[in-house]
Structures are given as C-alpha cells and as structure tokens.
Amino acid sequence: MNEENGPVVSISCADERKLGAALIAVQSALWVAIENLSKIQEGSGQQWFDDLEEVALNEARGTVTTGISIEAEAESLKFGIDVLKAILHSKRVQLGLAAKE
C-alpha cells in the first residue's frame, strides 16, 4: 500500500527467524479473518471470496520494498504471493468453494 491508500509498513532488524515467525502470525490472522468473513457471507455464493482473492493478490503484487536489490525484491515478492495463493486456495477448499474460473 502507499501513503494515499493506507499505511506503509516498515520492518527493521528483520532476519530469517523473525520473518518466519511473522509469516506464521500473518497466515494465522488471515485464516481467522477469512473464516469470520465467510460466516458473514454465508449463503451468498462464492463471489465474495473471488473478490477478496482478486483484491488481496493485486495489493500484494503492488508491494514496493526499499533497501534490497531488485532481484531480491522480485524473488521475495514471488515467494510472498505464492504463500498468499496457497493460503487462499486452502481456505477456498476448506469452505467448499469452487476454483475461480
């Protein structure tokens, strides 16, 4: 996100262990948030999930980092998006929603 659309997150002193723990925490929070949202959206089909997935992935793709090489940024962003896709796919399966066409 940028300053016009929302907060810019800055993480200092990050190492692999801290980033791994952060990834687990964020995954857990996202899982719970989607679970609660699914209860609100119950009976309204799967369009809400398709919309959520599209927005989440677009926001993730728009992430900008500073202080690392372009190659490291690209590799890290690809990994982050792959993790996000895996979380969304797992939640989609758990909720019994069909794959987006």
Distance bins in CASP14 RR format, pairs under 12 A and 6 or more apart:
PFRMAT RR
TARGET T0000
AUTHOR 0000-0000-0000
RMODE 2
METHOD distances of the structure
MODEL  1
1 7 1 0 0 1 0 0 0 0 0 0 0
1 8 1 0 0 1 0 0 0 0 0 0 0
1 9 1 0 0 1 0 0 0 0 0 0 0
1 10 0 0 0 0 0 1 0 0 0 0 0
1 55 0 0 0 0 0 1 0 0 0 0 0
1 56 0 0 0 0 0 1 0 0 0 0 0
1 58 0 0 0 0 0 1 0 0 0 0 0
1 59 1 0 0 1 0 0 0 0 0 0 0
1 60 0 0 0 0 0 1 0 0 0 0 0
1 61 0 0 0 0 0 1 0 0 0 0 0
1 62 0 0 0 0 1 0 0 0 0 0 0
1 63 0 0 0 0 1 0 0 0 0 0 0
1 64 0 0 0 0 1 0 0 0 0 0 0
2 8 1 0 0 1 0 0 0 0 0 0 0
2 9 0 0 0 0 0 1 0 0 0 0 0
2 59 0 0 0 0 0 1 0 0 0 0 0
2 62 0 0 0 0 1 0 0 0 0 0 0
2 63 0 0 0 0 1 0 0 0 0 0 0
2 64 1 0 0 1 0 0 0 0 0 0 0
3 9 0 0 0 0 0 1 0 0 0 0 0
3 10 0 0 0 0 0 1 0 0 0 0 0
3 64 0 0 0 0 0 1 0 0 0 0 0
5 55 0 0 0 0 0 1 0 0 0 0 0
5 58 0 0 0 0 0 1 0 0 0 0 0
5 59 0 0 0 0 1 0 0 0 0 0 0
5 62 0 0 0 0 0 1 0 0 0 0 0
5 63 0 0 0 0 0 1 0 0 0 0 0
6 59 0 0 0 0 0 1 0 0 0 0 0
8 63 0 0 0 0 0 1 0 0 0 0 0
8 64 0 0 0 0 1 0 0 0 0 0 0
8 65 0 0 0 0 0 1 0 0 0 0 0
8 66 0 0 0 0 1 0 0 0 0 0 0
9 22 0 0 0 0 0 1 0 0 0 0 0
9 26 0 0 0 0 0 1 0 0 0 0 0
9 59 0 0 0 0 0 1 0 0 0 0 0
9 63 0 0 0 0 1 0 0 0 0 0 0
9 64 0 0 0 0 0 1 0 0 0 0 0
9 65 0 0 0 0 0 1 0 0 0 0 0
9 66 0 0 0 0 0 1 0 0 0 0 0
10 64 0 0 0 0 0 1 0 0 0 0 0
10 65 0 0 0 0 1 0 0 0 0 0 0
10 66 0 0 0 0 1 0 0 0 0 0 0
10 67 0 0 0 0 0 1 0 0 0 0 0
11 18 0 0 0 0 1 0 0 0 0 0 0
11 19 0 0 0 0 1 0 0 0 0 0 0
11 20 0 0 0 0 0 1 0 0 0 0 0
11 21 0 0 0 0 0 1 0 0 0 0 0
11 22 1 0 0 1 0 0 0 0 0 0 0
11 23 0 0 0 0 0 1 0 0 0 0 0
11 26 0 0 0 0 0 1 0 0 0 0 0
11 65 0 0 0 0 1 0 0 0 0 0 0
11 66 0 0 0 0 0 1 0 0 0 0 0
11 67 0 0 0 0 0 1 0 0 0 0 0
11 68 0 0 0 0 0 1 0 0 0 0 0
12 18 0 0 0 0 0 1 0 0 0 0 0
12 66 0 0 0 0 0 1 0 0 0 0 0
12 67 0 0 0 0 0 1 0 0 0 0 0
13 19 0 0 0 0 0 1 0 0 0 0 0
13 22 0 0 0 0 0 1 0 0 0 0 0
14 20 0 0 0 0 1 0 0 0 0 0 0
14 21 0 0 0 0 0 1 0 0 0 0 0
14 22 1 0 0 1 0 0 0 0 0 0 0
14 23 0 0 0 0 0 1 0 0 0 0 0
14 65 0 0 0 0 0 1 0 0 0 0 0
14 67 0 0 0 0 0 1 0 0 0 0 0
14 68 0 0 0 0 0 1 0 0 0 0 0
14 76 0 0 0 0 0 1 0 0 0 0 0
15 21 0 0 0 0 0 1 0 0 0 0 0
15 22 0 0 0 0 0 1 0 0 0 0 0
16 22 0 0 0 0 0 1 0 0 0 0 0
16 23 0 0 0 0 0 1 0 0 0 0 0
16 76 0 0 0 0 0 1 0 0 0 0 0
17 23 0 0 0 0 0 1 0 0 0 0 0
17 24 0 0 0 0 0 1 0 0 0 0 0
18 24 0 0 0 0 0 1 0 0 0 0 0
18 25 0 0 0 0 0 1 0 0 0 0 0
19 25 0 0 0 0 0 1 0 0 0 0 0
19 26 0 0 0 0 0 1 0 0 0 0 0
19 76 0 0 0 0 1 0 0 0 0 0 0
19 79 0 0 0 0 0 1 0 0 0 0 0
19 80 0 0 0 0 0 1 0 0 0 0 0
19 83 0 0 0 0 0 1 0 0 0 0 0
20 26 0 0 0 0 1 0 0 0 0 0 0
20 27 0 0 0 0 1 0 0 0 0 0 0
20 79 0 0 0 0 0 1 0 0 0 0 0
20 80 0 0 0 0 0 1 0 0 0 0 0
20 83 0 0 0 0 0 1 0 0 0 0 0
21 27 0 0 0 0 0 1 0 0 0 0 0
21 28 0 0 0 0 0 1 0 0 0 0 0
22 28 0 0 0 0 0 1 0 0 0 0 0
22 29 0 0 0 0 0 1 0 0 0 0 0
22 80 0 0 0 0 0 1 0 0 0 0 0
22 83 0 0 0 0 0 1 0 0 0 0 0
23 29 0 0 0 0 0 1 0 0 0 0 0
23 30 0 0 0 0 0 1 0 0 0 0 0
23 76 0 0 0 0 0 1 0 0 0 0 0
23 79 0 0 0 0 1 0 0 0 0 0 0
23 80 0 0 0 0 1 0 0 0 0 0 0
23 82 0 0 0 0 0 1 0 0 0 0 0
23 83 1 0 0 1 0 0 0 0 0 0 0
23 84 0 0 0 0 0 1 0 0 0 0 0
23 86 0 0 0 0 0 1 0 0 0 0 0
23 87 0 0 0 0 0 1 0 0 0 0 0
24 30 0 0 0 0 0 1 0 0 0 0 0
24 31 0 0 0 0 0 1 0 0 0 0 0
24 83 0 0 0 0 0 1 0 0 0 0 0
24 87 0 0 0 0 0 1 0 0 0 0 0
25 31 0 0 0 0 0 1 0 0 0 0 0
25 32 0 0 0 0 0 1 0 0 0 0 0
26 32 0 0 0 0 0 1 0 0 0 0 0
26 33 0 0 0 0 0 1 0 0 0 0 0
26 56 0 0 0 0 0 1 0 0 0 0 0
26 60 0 0 0 0 0 1 0 0 0 0 0
26 80 0 0 0 0 0 1 0 0 0 0 0
26 83 0 0 0 0 1 0 0 0 0 0 0
26 84 0 0 0 0 1 0 0 0 0 0 0
26 87 0 0 0 0 1 0 0 0 0 0 0
27 33 0 0 0 0 0 1 0 0 0 0 0
27 34 0 0 0 0 0 1 0 0 0 0 0
27 80 0 0 0 0 0 1 0 0 0 0 0
27 83 1 0 0 1 0 0 0 0 0 0 0
27 84 0 0 0 0 1 0 0 0 0 0 0
27 86 0 0 0 0 1 0 0 0 0 0 0
27 87 1 0 1 0 0 0 0 0 0 0 0
27 88 0 0 0 0 0 1 0 0 0 0 0
27 90 0 0 0 0 1 0 0 0 0 0 0
27 91 0 0 0 0 0 1 0 0 0 0 0
28 34 0 0 0 0 0 1 0 0 0 0 0
28 35 0 0 0 0 0 1 0 0 0 0 0
28 87 0 0 0 0 1 0 0 0 0 0 0
28 91 0 0 0 0 0 1 0 0 0 0 0
29 35 0 0 0 0 0 1 0 0 0 0 0
29 36 0 0 0 0 0 1 0 0 0 0 0
29 87 0 0 0 0 0 1 0 0 0 0 0
30 36 0 0 0 0 0 1 0 0 0 0 0
30 37 0 0 0 0 0 1 0 0 0 0 0
30 52 0 0 0 0 0 1 0 0 0 0 0
30 53 0 0 0 0 0 1 0 0 0 0 0
30 56 0 0 0 0 1 0 0 0 0 0 0
30 60 0 0 0 0 0 1 0 0 0 0 0
30 83 0 0 0 0 1 0 0 0 0 0 0
30 84 0 0 0 0 1 0 0 0 0 0 0
30 86 0 0 0 0 0 1 0 0 0 0 0
30 87 1 0 1 0 0 0 0 0 0 0 0
30 88 0 0 0 0 1 0 0 0 0 0 0
30 90 0 0 0 0 0 1 0 0 0 0 0
30 91 0 0 0 0 1 0 0 0 0 0 0
31 37 0 0 0 0 0 1 0 0 0 0 0
31 38 0 0 0 0 0 1 0 0 0 0 0
31 84 0 0 0 0 0 1 0 0 0 0 0
31 86 0 0 0 0 0 1 0 0 0 0 0
31 87 1 0 0 1 0 0 0 0 0 0 0
31 88 0 0 0 0 0 1 0 0 0 0 0
31 90 0 0 0 0 1 0 0 0 0 0 0
31 91 1 0 0 1 0 0 0 0 0 0 0
31 92 0 0 0 0 0 1 0 0 0 0 0
31 94 0 0 0 0 1 0 0 0 0 0 0
31 95 0 0 0 0 0 1 0 0 0 0 0
32 38 0 0 0 0 0 1 0 0 0 0 0
32 39 0 0 0 0 0 1 0 0 0 0 0
32 87 0 0 0 0 0 1 0 0 0 0 0
32 91 0 0 0 0 0 1 0 0 0 0 0
33 39 0 0 0 0 0 1 0 0 0 0 0
33 40 0 0 0 0 0 1 0 0 0 0 0
33 52 0 0 0 0 1 0 0 0 0 0 0
33 56 0 0 0 0 0 1 0 0 0 0 0
33 87 0 0 0 0 0 1 0 0 0 0 0
33 88 0 0 0 0 0 1 0 0 0 0 0
33 91 0 0 0 0 1 0 0 0 0 0 0
34 40 0 0 0 0 0 1 0 0 0 0 0
34 41 0 0 0 0 1 0 0 0 0 0 0
34 48 0 0 0 0 0 1 0 0 0 0 0
34 49 1 0 0 1 0 0 0 0 0 0 0
34 52 1 0 0 1 0 0 0 0 0 0 0
34 53 0 0 0 0 1 0 0 0 0 0 0
34 56 0 0 0 0 1 0 0 0 0 0 0
34 84 0 0 0 0 0 1 0 0 0 0 0
34 87 0 0 0 0 1 0 0 0 0 0 0
34 88 1 0 0 1 0 0 0 0 0 0 0
34 89 0 0 0 0 0 1 0 0 0 0 0
34 90 0 0 0 0 1 0 0 0 0 0 0
34 91 1 0 1 0 0 0 0 0 0 0 0
34 92 0 0 0 0 1 0 0 0 0 0 0
34 94 0 0 0 0 1 0 0 0 0 0 0
34 95 1 0 0 1 0 0 0 0 0 0 0
34 97 0 0 0 0 0 1 0 0 0 0 0
35 41 0 0 0 0 0 1 0 0 0 0 0
35 42 0 0 0 0 0 1 0 0 0 0 0
35 49 0 0 0 0 0 1 0 0 0 0 0
35 87 0 0 0 0 0 1 0 0 0 0 0
35 90 0 0 0 0 0 1 0 0 0 0 0
35 91 1 0 0 1 0 0 0 0 0 0 0
35 94 0 0 0 0 1 0 0 0 0 0 0
35 95 0 0 0 0 1 0 0 0 0 0 0
36 42 0 0 0 0 0 1 0 0 0 0 0
36 91 0 0 0 0 0 1 0 0 0 0 0
36 95 0 0 0 0 0 1 0 0 0 0 0
37 44 0 0 0 0 0 1 0 0 0 0 0
37 48 1 0 0 1 0 0 0 0 0 0 0
37 49 0 0 0 0 1 0 0 0 0 0 0
37 51 0 0 0 0 0 1 0 0 0 0 0
37 52 1 0 0 1 0 0 0 0 0 0 0
37 53 0 0 0 0 0 1 0 0 0 0 0
37 56 0 0 0 0 0 1 0 0 0 0 0
37 91 0 0 0 0 1 0 0 0 0 0 0
37 95 0 0 0 0 0 1 0 0 0 0 0
38 44 0 0 0 0 1 0 0 0 0 0 0
38 45 0 0 0 0 0 1 0 0 0 0 0
38 46 0 0 0 0 1 0 0 0 0 0 0
38 48 0 0 0 0 1 0 0 0 0 0 0
38 49 1 0 0 1 0 0 0 0 0 0 0
38 52 0 0 0 0 1 0 0 0 0 0 0
38 91 0 0 0 0 1 0 0 0 0 0 0
38 92 0 0 0 0 0 1 0 0 0 0 0
38 94 0 0 0 0 1 0 0 0 0 0 0
38 95 1 0 1 0 0 0 0 0 0 0 0
38 96 0 0 0 0 1 0 0 0 0 0 0
38 97 0 0 0 0 1 0 0 0 0 0 0
39 48 0 0 0 0 0 1 0 0 0 0 0
39 95 0 0 0 0 0 1 0 0 0 0 0
40 48 0 0 0 0 1 0 0 0 0 0 0
40 49 0 0 0 0 0 1 0 0 0 0 0
40 52 0 0 0 0 0 1 0 0 0 0 0
41 47 0 0 0 0 1 0 0 0 0 0 0
41 48 1 0 1 0 0 0 0 0 0 0 0
41 49 1 0 0 1 0 0 0 0 0 0 0
41 50 0 0 0 0 0 1 0 0 0 0 0
41 51 0 0 0 0 0 1 0 0 0 0 0
41 52 0 0 0 0 1 0 0 0 0 0 0
41 95 0 0 0 0 1 0 0 0 0 0 0
41 97 0 0 0 0 0 1 0 0 0 0 0
42 48 0 0 0 0 1 0 0 0 0 0 0
42 49 0 0 0 0 0 1 0 0 0 0 0
42 95 0 0 0 0 1 0 0 0 0 0 0
42 97 0 0 0 0 0 1 0 0 0 0 0
43 49 0 0 0 0 0 1 0 0 0 0 0
43 95 0 0 0 0 0 1 0 0 0 0 0
43 97 0 0 0 0 0 1 0 0 0 0 0
44 50 0 0 0 0 0 1 0 0 0 0 0
44 51 0 0 0 0 0 1 0 0 0 0 0
44 97 0 0 0 0 0 1 0 0 0 0 0
45 51 0 0 0 0 0 1 0 0 0 0 0
45 95 0 0 0 0 0 1 0 0 0 0 0
45 96 0 0 0 0 0 1 0 0 0 0 0
45 97 1 0 0 1 0 0 0 0 0 0 0
45 98 0 0 0 0 1 0 0 0 0 0 0
46 52 0 0 0 0 0 1 0 0 0 0 0
46 53 0 0 0 0 1 0 0 0 0 0 0
46 91 0 0 0 0 0 1 0 0 0 0 0
46 92 0 0 0 0 1 0 0 0 0 0 0
46 93 0 0 0 0 0 1 0 0 0 0 0
46 95 0 0 0 0 1 0 0 0 0 0 0
46 96 0 0 0 0 1 0 0 0 0 0 0
46 97 1 0 1 0 0 0 0 0 0 0 0
46 98 1 0 0 1 0 0 0 0 0 0 0
46 99 0 0 0 0 1 0 0 0 0 0 0
46 100 0 0 0 0 1 0 0 0 0 0 0
46 101 0 0 0 0 0 1 0 0 0 0 0
47 53 0 0 0 0 0 1 0 0 0 0 0
47 54 0 0 0 0 0 1 0 0 0 0 0
47 97 0 0 0 0 1 0 0 0 0 0 0
47 98 0 0 0 0 0 1 0 0 0 0 0
47 100 0 0 0 0 1 0 0 0 0 0 0
47 101 0 0 0 0 0 1 0 0 0 0 0
48 54 0 0 0 0 0 1 0 0 0 0 0
48 55 0 0 0 0 0 1 0 0 0 0 0
48 92 0 0 0 0 0 1 0 0 0 0 0
48 95 0 0 0 0 0 1 0 0 0 0 0
48 97 0 0 0 0 1 0 0 0 0 0 0
49 55 0 0 0 0 0 1 0 0 0 0 0
49 56 0 0 0 0 0 1 0 0 0 0 0
49 88 0 0 0 0 1 0 0 0 0 0 0
49 89 0 0 0 0 0 1 0 0 0 0 0
49 91 1 0 0 1 0 0 0 0 0 0 0
49 92 1 0 0 1 0 0 0 0 0 0 0
49 93 0 0 0 0 0 1 0 0 0 0 0
49 94 0 0 0 0 0 1 0 0 0 0 0
49 95 1 0 0 1 0 0 0 0 0 0 0
49 96 0 0 0 0 1 0 0 0 0 0 0
49 97 1 0 1 0 0 0 0 0 0 0 0
49 98 0 0 0 0 1 0 0 0 0 0 0
49 99 0 0 0 0 0 1 0 0 0 0 0
49 100 0 0 0 0 1 0 0 0 0 0 0
50 56 0 0 0 0 0 1 0 0 0 0 0
50 57 0 0 0 0 0 1 0 0 0 0 0
50 88 0 0 0 0 0 1 0 0 0 0 0
50 92 0 0 0 0 1 0 0 0 0 0 0
50 95 0 0 0 0 0 1 0 0 0 0 0
50 97 0 0 0 0 1 0 0 0 0 0 0
50 98 0 0 0 0 1 0 0 0 0 0 0
50 99 0 0 0 0 1 0 0 0 0 0 0
50 100 1 0 1 0 0 0 0 0 0 0 0
50 101 0 0 0 0 1 0 0 0 0 0 0
51 57 0 0 0 0 0 1 0 0 0 0 0
51 58 0 0 0 0 0 1 0 0 0 0 0
51 88 0 0 0 0 0 1 0 0 0 0 0
51 100 0 0 0 0 0 1 0 0 0 0 0
52 58 0 0 0 0 0 1 0 0 0 0 0
52 59 0 0 0 0 0 1 0 0 0 0 0
52 84 0 0 0 0 0 1 0 0 0 0 0
52 87 0 0 0 0 0 1 0 0 0 0 0
52 88 1 0 0 1 0 0 0 0 0 0 0
52 91 0 0 0 0 1 0 0 0 0 0 0
52 92 0 0 0 0 1 0 0 0 0 0 0
52 95 0 0 0 0 0 1 0 0 0 0 0
52 97 0 0 0 0 0 1 0 0 0 0 0
52 100 0 0 0 0 0 1 0 0 0 0 0
53 59 0 0 0 0 0 1 0 0 0 0 0
53 60 0 0 0 0 0 1 0 0 0 0 0
53 81 0 0 0 0 0 1 0 0 0 0 0
53 84 0 0 0 0 1 0 0 0 0 0 0
53 85 0 0 0 0 1 0 0 0 0 0 0
53 87 0 0 0 0 0 1 0 0 0 0 0
53 88 1 0 1 0 0 0 0 0 0 0 0
53 89 0 0 0 0 1 0 0 0 0 0 0
53 91 0 0 0 0 1 0 0 0 0 0 0
53 92 1 0 0 1 0 0 0 0 0 0 0
53 95 0 0 0 0 0 1 0 0 0 0 0
53 97 0 0 0 0 1 0 0 0 0 0 0
53 99 0 0 0 0 0 1 0 0 0 0 0
53 100 1 0 0 1 0 0 0 0 0 0 0
54 60 0 0 0 0 0 1 0 0 0 0 0
54 61 0 0 0 0 0 1 0 0 0 0 0
54 84 0 0 0 0 0 1 0 0 0 0 0
54 85 0 0 0 0 0 1 0 0 0 0 0
54 88 0 0 0 0 0 1 0 0 0 0 0
54 100 0 0 0 0 1 0 0 0 0 0 0
55 61 0 0 0 0 0 1 0 0 0 0 0
55 62 0 0 0 0 0 1 0 0 0 0 0
55 84 0 0 0 0 0 1 0 0 0 0 0
55 88 0 0 0 0 0 1 0 0 0 0 0
56 62 0 0 0 0 0 1 0 0 0 0 0
56 63 0 0 0 0 0 1 0 0 0 0 0
56 80 0 0 0 0 0 1 0 0 0 0 0
56 81 0 0 0 0 1 0 0 0 0 0 0
56 83 0 0 0 0 0 1 0 0 0 0 0
56 84 1 0 0 1 0 0 0 0 0 0 0
56 85 0 0 0 0 1 0 0 0 0 0 0
56 87 0 0 0 0 1 0 0 0 0 0 0
56 88 1 0 0 1 0 0 0 0 0 0 0
56 89 0 0 0 0 0 1 0 0 0 0 0
56 91 0 0 0 0 0 1 0 0 0 0 0
56 92 0 0 0 0 0 1 0 0 0 0 0
57 63 0 0 0 0 0 1 0 0 0 0 0
57 77 0 0 0 0 0 1 0 0 0 0 0
57 80 0 0 0 0 0 1 0 0 0 0 0
57 81 1 0 0 1 0 0 0 0 0 0 0
57 82 0 0 0 0 0 1 0 0 0 0 0
57 83 0 0 0 0 0 1 0 0 0 0 0
57 84 1 0 0 1 0 0 0 0 0 0 0
57 85 1 0 0 1 0 0 0 0 0 0 0
57 86 0 0 0 0 0 1 0 0 0 0 0
57 87 0 0 0 0 0 1 0 0 0 0 0
57 88 1 0 0 1 0 0 0 0 0 0 0
57 89 0 0 0 0 0 1 0 0 0 0 0
57 100 0 0 0 0 0 1 0 0 0 0 0
58 81 0 0 0 0 0 1 0 0 0 0 0
58 84 0 0 0 0 0 1 0 0 0 0 0
59 77 0 0 0 0 0 1 0 0 0 0 0
59 80 0 0 0 0 0 1 0 0 0 0 0
59 81 0 0 0 0 0 1 0 0 0 0 0
59 84 0 0 0 0 1 0 0 0 0 0 0
60 76 0 0 0 0 0 1 0 0 0 0 0
60 77 1 0 0 1 0 0 0 0 0 0 0
60 78 0 0 0 0 0 1 0 0 0 0 0
60 79 0 0 0 0 0 1 0 0 0 0 0
60 80 1 0 0 1 0 0 0 0 0 0 0
60 81 1 0 1 0 0 0 0 0 0 0 0
60 82 0 0 0 0 0 1 0 0 0 0 0
60 83 0 0 0 0 1 0 0 0 0 0 0
60 84 1 0 1 0 0 0 0 0 0 0 0
60 85 0 0 0 0 1 0 0 0 0 0 0
60 87 0 0 0 0 0 1 0 0 0 0 0
60 88 0 0 0 0 0 1 0 0 0 0 0
61 74 0 0 0 0 0 1 0 0 0 0 0
61 77 1 0 0 1 0 0 0 0 0 0 0
61 78 0 0 0 0 1 0 0 0 0 0 0
61 80 0 0 0 0 0 1 0 0 0 0 0
61 81 1 0 0 1 0 0 0 0 0 0 0
61 82 0 0 0 0 0 1 0 0 0 0 0
61 84 0 0 0 0 1 0 0 0 0 0 0
61 85 0 0 0 0 0 1 0 0 0 0 0
62 73 0 0 0 0 0 1 0 0 0 0 0
62 77 0 0 0 0 1 0 0 0 0 0 0
62 80 0 0 0 0 0 1 0 0 0 0 0
62 81 0 0 0 0 1 0 0 0 0 0 0
63 73 0 0 0 0 1 0 0 0 0 0 0
63 74 0 0 0 0 0 1 0 0 0 0 0
63 76 0 0 0 0 1 0 0 0 0 0 0
63 77 1 0 0 1 0 0 0 0 0 0 0
63 78 0 0 0 0 0 1 0 0 0 0 0
63 79 0 0 0 0 0 1 0 0 0 0 0
63 80 0 0 0 0 1 0 0 0 0 0 0
63 81 0 0 0 0 1 0 0 0 0 0 0
63 84 0 0 0 0 0 1 0 0 0 0 0
64 70 0 0 0 0 0 1 0 0 0 0 0
64 73 0 0 0 0 1 0 0 0 0 0 0
64 74 0 0 0 0 0 1 0 0 0 0 0
64 76 0 0 0 0 0 1 0 0 0 0 0
64 77 0 0 0 0 1 0 0 0 0 0 0
65 71 0 0 0 0 0 1 0 0 0 0 0
65 72 0 0 0 0 1 0 0 0 0 0 0
65 73 1 0 1 0 0 0 0 0 0 0 0
65 74 0 0 0 0 1 0 0 0 0 0 0
65 75 0 0 0 0 0 1 0 0 0 0 0
65 76 1 0 0 1 0 0 0 0 0 0 0
65 77 1 0 0 1 0 0 0 0 0 0 0
65 80 0 0 0 0 0 1 0 0 0 0 0
66 72 0 0 0 0 0 1 0 0 0 0 0
66 73 0 0 0 0 1 0 0 0 0 0 0
67 73 0 0 0 0 1 0 0 0 0 0 0
67 76 0 0 0 0 0 1 0 0 0 0 0
68 74 0 0 0 0 1 0 0 0 0 0 0
68 75 0 0 0 0 1 0 0 0 0 0 0
68 76 1 0 0 1 0 0 0 0 0 0 0
68 77 0 0 0 0 0 1 0 0 0 0 0
69 75 0 0 0 0 1 0 0 0 0 0 0
69 76 0 0 0 0 0 1 0 0 0 0 0
70 76 0 0 0 0 0 1 0 0 0 0 0
70 77 0 0 0 0 0 1 0 0 0 0 0
71 77 0 0 0 0 0 1 0 0 0 0 0
71 78 0 0 0 0 0 1 0 0 0 0 0
72 78 0 0 0 0 0 1 0 0 0 0 0
72 79 0 0 0 0 0 1 0 0 0 0 0
73 79 0 0 0 0 0 1 0 0 0 0 0
73 80 0 0 0 0 0 1 0 0 0 0 0
74 80 0 0 0 0 0 1 0 0 0 0 0
74 81 0 0 0 0 0 1 0 0 0 0 0
75 81 0 0 0 0 0 1 0 0 0 0 0
75 82 0 0 0 0 0 1 0 0 0 0 0
76 82 0 0 0 0 0 1 0 0 0 0 0
76 83 0 0 0 0 0 1 0 0 0 0 0
77 83 0 0 0 0 0 1 0 0 0 0 0
77 84 0 0 0 0 0 1 0 0 0 0 0
78 84 0 0 0 0 0 1 0 0 0 0 0
78 85 0 0 0 0 0 1 0 0 0 0 0
79 85 0 0 0 0 0 1 0 0 0 0 0
79 86 0 0 0 0 0 1 0 0 0 0 0
80 86 0 0 0 0 1 0 0 0 0 0 0
80 87 0 0 0 0 1 0 0 0 0 0 0
80 88 0 0 0 0 0 1 0 0 0 0 0
81 87 0 0 0 0 0 1 0 0 0 0 0
81 88 0 0 0 0 0 1 0 0 0 0 0
82 88 0 0 0 0 0 1 0 0 0 0 0
82 89 0 0 0 0 0 1 0 0 0 0 0
83 89 0 0 0 0 0 1 0 0 0 0 0
83 90 0 0 0 0 0 1 0 0 0 0 0
84 90 0 0 0 0 0 1 0 0 0 0 0
84 91 0 0 0 0 0 1 0 0 0 0 0
85 91 0 0 0 0 0 1 0 0 0 0 0
85 92 0 0 0 0 0 1 0 0 0 0 0
85 99 0 0 0 0 0 1 0 0 0 0 0
85 100 0 0 0 0 0 1 0 0 0 0 0
86 92 0 0 0 0 0 1 0 0 0 0 0
86 93 0 0 0 0 0 1 0 0 0 0 0
87 93 0 0 0 0 0 1 0 0 0 0 0
87 94 0 0 0 0 0 1 0 0 0 0 0
88 94 0 0 0 0 0 1 0 0 0 0 0
88 95 0 0 0 0 0 1 0 0 0 0 0
88 97 0 0 0 0 0 1 0 0 0 0 0
88 99 0 0 0 0 0 1 0 0 0 0 0
88 100 0 0 0 0 1 0 0 0 0 0 0
89 95 0 0 0 0 0 1 0 0 0 0 0
89 96 0 0 0 0 0 1 0 0 0 0 0
89 97 0 0 0 0 0 1 0 0 0 0 0
89 98 0 0 0 0 0 1 0 0 0 0 0
89 99 0 0 0 0 1 0 0 0 0 0 0
89 100 0 0 0 0 1 0 0 0 0 0 0
90 96 0 0 0 0 0 1 0 0 0 0 0
90 97 0 0 0 0 0 1 0 0 0 0 0
91 97 0 0 0 0 1 0 0 0 0 0 0
92 98 0 0 0 0 1 0 0 0 0 0 0
92 99 1 0 0 1 0 0 0 0 0 0 0
92 100 0 0 0 0 1 0 0 0 0 0 0
93 99 0 0 0 0 1 0 0 0 0 0 0
END
